[in-house]
Structures are given as structure tokens and as C-alpha cells.
């Protein structure tokens, strides 16, 4: 009998939070529809920069294009962070990659897993040469008018202590959790505090120095660049080629078979081979 | 400040009306707008607020400083046009507010392929209401209306790429008719 999972508690998170901005306001909910939705509402009401919303469960956790994010109670991390400081346009499109880098670093701090990123912001655990999705990130930019800029809501879902049998059968080959990969449970409060710390540092750095260093760090963590890939666009259109590099806004430069270079800004990436 | 010759040549046509005391331009707001304009690398920026319309426009690619036009439309004249005397390839935007894409990305008319579109042509919208999403690198940008009014024209097809500053919607300002 291992007992019930330890619930998240602000008192257990705060002492580990060494951040300047992120998590200064930290809200913990038992259940919400979506942490991004809750935080977007708070942003419209003027919530401060760095506000964080965490939930034990989500009833309508979201992925890209209205896909759902599996959000069972008490097992994983569902967190949204408000970045309300106005970032320059050439930096703001890097936000999803910046968040992925923070997740990457947090997991590497707490585990010895081989973690890699798939463009733009999927976090994969590599085992036996195969990458399985550990975490997903969805970023919503909510307009607050041309003079006050745009606030960015970064939503992060990390599969932490979810056992394999809690995943639907169709996801078991492609998704995973820290528990499955490491064989032991991970303290969610500690993971959250570490994640927010990494994000705080990257956010501060990007705000003052622009995206160049983020790009350099991202390239090291990202497995996509240099690989043969297939891009699945909306509808059923697919393009194959080699991921050649990144454009200045973070778009993926794809060298197609007939020698053209395309810049991809939306689509699902499949690593071939 | 460099001045573009074309600007002074048509100065009389854009003579600035005397600001009304209740609609004076806040210098701080103006400063902010100019900063946003210069950093954004767009060629045309129009902001309407409490009946005051401010338009910043870059004349030619070489111009290093924005041309500035401030106009205060008479209230109740719902279709007061911002001064536009340069011929343009875009559809006639006389009296219409253009909503542009703030980033390079992919344009979506709905939150997901399975949900309803945010707006159709003819839909009455409120300022701040979401009109569409532009996605770049999983950054989903909700694009909001800059004005109360009717969606006069949707300029881009669903799931198509859009450029920085590309016009997405034309809004005809004005309240929804009763009934």
C-alpha cells in the first residue's frame, strides 16, 4: 500500500520558489475547466505579470486545435503562467520554445532521463531510440489593446505520476510519464517549483537580451533540427523534407525534396527514422 | 526628424482639425504608440479610442520616422473617414477599421476544426471581441476587434498563412441596429 498521492499544497511549494516574477501570485485550484482559460480571464482583469494558476485536475484540458489534454486528478502537473511584460514581436513567438526549454531543464534537474524537444515545444523522453511525449505546451496570446500590448498565457501539462494503465490504449505507444520512465514517483511540488524557477530565469533573460541565447540553448535541446521530418498540416496535407534550421522568429526551415526551403509555423512534426 | 517630401506636399489636404477639449491627445499615449509603431516594423497603424482616431503611417520603405496624422471625428458621424489620399491595392477601406495580423502565422476562423467560426461577414462585434486566431509555433494569438461594428469583409481564407501586418478583417464601425 503506497497510499494516496500527496496533494499539491502552496505551503510545500513556496519555500522552494526562488523566482523574481513568476509565481509571486500563485493560485491553486482543486478543479478547473482549463488553467489557460482561468488565467486568460484573470489577465483581462489585470492580473500581475508572472501570475500562476495550478490545478489538481482539469475537466477541459486543451491541446492545439481543440484537442484534449488528459488531466486526471492528483497525478500530473497542470499549470498556466501569465507573461504580461510586453515582449518585442521577434521574441514573443519564441515563448512556446522558451517554455519547452524550462520544462526540459526542470526534468533534467530532477531526473536522469534522456529528454529531448520536438519542434516547436513537445517534450519527449527517449527510450530505446524512441521518443514518447512527456509534456505538452499550449500558449494563448490574449489581446489587451495596442497600447497595453498582448499578454501571453503559457499552459504546461506534464505527465508526472500517471501509471501506464491510466493512459488510453491508443496513447500508450506515444505518451509517457516521469513515473513510467524513472520507475518512481516524482514530487509534483518540487517539480513545479523547479519549473517556475527555470522559466523565471529564461523569461527575465529573453526580456532583456532578446531571443538569441534562447535560440542557442533551444537548438541544443531540440532533436528536430537536422532530421528528416514529415509536417502534417491542417486538413490532410503533408510535406516531407529535412529540418534545416530555424528562422529568426523560431519557424522551422524545411528543405523539401525538390530543393525548396519552406518556413513552417504551424503543423504537427513527425520525426522520420 | 527626416521629412518625406510627399508628406509636406499634401499637407493642406490633411490639415489637422482643432482638438476638442474633451478629446485632447494624451502625449504619453502618443509616445507609446510611436514606440510601438517604430518597433513593430509595420507601415500603417491606426488606433481609435473614445472617438479619437490616431493614425501612424510610414511613407516609403526608406523613411526612418513615422508620419503622424491625428484626426478627431465629429461624434455621431459614424463613417468619418480617416484621411487616406494614397492609392492602395487593398480594397476600399473608406470609413472602415482594418484589423491586422500582429505576427506571421496561420489564420484560423475558429478555435478548432470542430468548433463554430468566431464571426461571419455581417456579424456585429464589440471592441475586444475575438475575431480569429493566428497560430505561430503553437502560440495561439486571439485577434480582437479594434472597434464596435459590423464585420464588413473577411479578407483571408481559413488555415492560410498570413504575413506580419496583413489585413484580416474590415470592420464598419457603428452600433448594431435595434431589433
Boltz contact constraints between the chains, C-beta under 6 A:
constraints:
  - contact:
      token1: [A, 64]
      token2: [B, 138]
      max_distance: 6.0
  - contact:
      token1: [A, 65]
      token2: [B, 112]
      max_distance: 6.0
  - contact:
      token1: [A, 66]
      token2: [B, 111]
      max_distance: 6.0
  - contact:
      token1: [A, 66]
      token2: [B, 112]
      max_distance: 6.0
  - contact:
      token1: [A, 66]
      token2: [B, 114]
      max_distance: 6.0
  - contact:
      token1: [A, 93]
      token2: [B, 136]
      max_distance: 6.0
  - contact:
      token1: [A, 93]
      token2: [B, 137]
      max_distance: 6.0
  - contact:
      token1: [A, 93]
      token2: [B, 139]
      max_distance: 6.0
  - contact:
      token1: [A, 95]
      token2: [B, 139]
      max_distance: 6.0
  - contact:
      token1: [A, 96]
      token2: [B, 137]
      max_distance: 6.0
  - contact:
      token1: [A, 96]
      token2: [B, 138]
      max_distance: 6.0
  - contact:
      token1: [A, 96]
      token2: [B, 139]
      max_distance: 6.0
  - contact:
      token1: [A, 120]
      token2: [B, 137]
      max_distance: 6.0
  - contact:
      token1: [A, 120]
      token2: [B, 138]
      max_distance: 6.0
  - contact:
      token1: [A, 121]
      token2: [B, 138]
      max_distance: 6.0
  - contact:
      token1: [A, 139]
      token2: [B, 139]
      max_distance: 6.0
  - contact:
      token1: [A, 140]
      token2: [B, 140]
      max_distance: 6.0
  - contact:
      token1: [A, 141]
      token2: [B, 139]
      max_distance: 6.0
  - contact:
      token1: [A, 141]
      token2: [B, 141]
      max_distance: 6.0
  - contact:
      token1: [A, 142]
      token2: [B, 142]
      max_distance: 6.0
  - contact:
      token1: [A, 143]
      token2: [B, 144]
      max_distance: 6.0
  - contact:
      token1: [A, 146]
      token2: [B, 47]
      max_distance: 6.0
  - contact:
      token1: [A, 147]
      token2: [B, 32]
      max_distance: 6.0
  - contact:
      token1: [A, 234]
      token2: [B, 159]
      max_distance: 6.0
  - contact:
      token1: [A, 250]
      token2: [B, 137]
      max_distance: 6.0
  - contact:
      token1: [A, 265]
      token2: [B, 105]
      max_distance: 6.0
  - contact:
      token1: [A, 265]
      token2: [B, 136]
      max_distance: 6.0
  - contact:
      token1: [A, 266]
      token2: [B, 106]
      max_distance: 6.0
  - contact:
      token1: [A, 266]
      token2: [B, 135]
      max_distance: 6.0
